[in-house]
Amino acid sequence: MAEQVERLAQDYDILLYSNAVRDVDLGKITWRRVPALPRPHLFAYAWWVLANHFCRWRDARNGGAAPALVYSPGINCFDADVISVHVVFAEFYGRARHALEFGGHPVLTWPRLAHRHLYYRLLMRLERLVYTRKKTVLTTVSARAARSLQRYGREESEITVIHHGLDPERFNPEARARLREEARGTLGIKEDEFCLLLVGNDWKNKGLPTALECMDRLWEPRIRLLVAGQDTAEPYRQTIERLHLEKQVTFLPPRPDVEFYYAAADLYVGPSLEDAFGLPPLEAMACGVPAITSAQAGVSEVITEGKDGFVLDHGEDSERMSEIITLLFENESLRRRIGENAAKTAKQYSWDHNAEQLRTLLSKVLQQKELQAGIEKEVGIRDTAYGVPGKIRE
């Protein structure tokens, strides 16, 4: 959103409602702060939805002009004209539900699991409420996500796919080469060690269990696995100890300059169980790092198997993933060629390209709204507050 609104501000007057703003130039954007509620996230989210509606109603009542169009990333309000769908929670919950069962986790993690179940159930109800409205235009970050919306009666052909973008000035092979020595030294990666990297939150869904199975299958002490993001490592400690991988697996906190982690890596591993897109594999590719992902991740749509990356048919296929890791571990020239092709592919998916596609869609929706408003004015139709045609004036 930060990347999009800065670019869209060149053509539109943007009124931004959010709890906070970071990394956004507010020179051409009007920001309205919506008060935030502390965690837990379930209650913070419910509060946010109600609070942003109230703030927008208050501004309109105090003399503010009604916006020509409301754009929302996901379900943040009930009156959006255009929604960018980053994840279909009904699809995600259906696939990951077994991974969230209480029996497979330590008792101390049960409160977190209960919170996730309640949160996902709320989101699924809101998805059914909002996404079934034909009046709302939907765009998704992948064709996979578009197909998932069929459960809400939305045809794939009516949904515009706009893949995520990245900043090529930040993620590129030159930046990786410049940071590599410092990154590997800071993270304790030796020169002869082969470094795998997984970045993201909700590590189970991102494929960490599969990555650990691969480490066990390979049993190569020179292969290291770095796992970065916001999640708890406790559910995996016992597995790591049982497989004697304590010296090979390292958990790292998130950092704003994530390219620092990409610089240290030799191969990105992201065998997601369910992912509408998955930006880290694309960012790694842009840096010249070969990536392995799964067909369950939308980012796989931009990868050509064996040319600029690798795609597993199933995110839990540790056998196939181990074969690919071994192939790249033993063949430096192949690794270099895949990395070079990956950087060329990823460069095509910039935020400028993303914003241009979104701008085209928003312009089309605005034209349709203006046309509809003109028709309604001409025939004397009065809309009610809920957008349902009222009585025709005599």
PyMOL commands that set and color helices and strands:
alter all, ss='L'
color gray80, all
select helices_A, chain A and resi 2-8+41-61+89-100+102-104+107-131+143-152+156-158+173-186+203-206+208-218+234-242+259-264+279-286+298-302+318-330+332-347+351-379
alter helices_A, ss='H'
color red, helices_A
select strands_A, chain A and resi 14-18+29-33+71-73+82-85+137-140+160-161+194-199+223-228+249-252+267-270+291-294+310-312+381-383+389-392
alter strands_A, ss='S'
color yellow, strands_A
deselect
rebuild
show_as cartoon
